[in-house]
């Protein structure tokens, strides 16, 4: 099955709500970019769907989220 690799960087936007809670101000944001390994890219490979009018169509990434290692740890 044909596939293509997505970009090799994952950017996470982190939000700080302290200004909203304590100062009635806008939240602060920062971003962190992580370069993905080849193994991670292979796991994210987008599968080919069809070719129509000479254009190849692949899956797209819809959502991404970070899961904690263990929900019970506090």
Secondary structure by P-SEA (a helix, b strand, c coil): cbbbbcccbbbbbbbbccccccccbbbbbbbbbbbbcaaaaaaabbbbccccccbbbbbbbcbbbbbccccccc
